[in-house]
Amino acid sequence: MLNIFKTSKSVSLRIDEFFNKIDLGTLNFKKGVQNYIEGNSKEFTQNLKDLNNLEREADVIQRKIENDFYLHSLMPNYSSDILNLIESIDDIIDMSKDVLSQFDVETPHLPESIQNDYIELVNVSAKTVENVIPAARIFFTQPDAVKDYIQKVLFYNRETDTLSTNIKRKIFQEFDTLKLSEKLHLRYFALHIEQVSDVSKNVAQQLSSLVIKIRM
């Protein structure tokens, strides 16, 4: 059975540290959107700063992991797949940072009656990450346990899609006083919050494929 902890302790520690950065990044992403919506500008700015730092730190760790795999020829049968997985997981924090940065740069105005919808959307989108990271962690020690987390990732991804669609429908069908440009702007931010969930779904699909591959 695949077990990276028996192969290289230093690499396993780096991978664990990398996952920790993604977890913290997701927390700052979620809180950052909430703080923006609630008008907590100081807290939002700190969330954005922390997320930028975590994204850079995750990139550094990712490069170290790649170097270790190539230098020590770790898991030659799976190394390419695992490094692709790590890169896809890094896409999660990249996307989270990009979305929060867009809130900072474009400063969208969210009508009060739809603010809770966006807060619910970011919370559910974040849940896909909060389940896919444990799935990635456990893959290296108990691959057969991955499927339980994958089901949750897929569930929250569908919930995210539904919530995002409902927000878009509400924007275009109920907000008659908004200009079309304002509606498109609000739709844009619902779409990008949704994309964090979609990136997590992609990681879940890669994990599922990897589990099948190591069983062959």
Summary of the structure (lengths in Angstrom):
residues: 216
radius of gyration: 18.7
end to end distance: 11.1
largest distance: 62.0
contacts: 726
relative contact order: 0.15
helix: 88%
strand: 0%
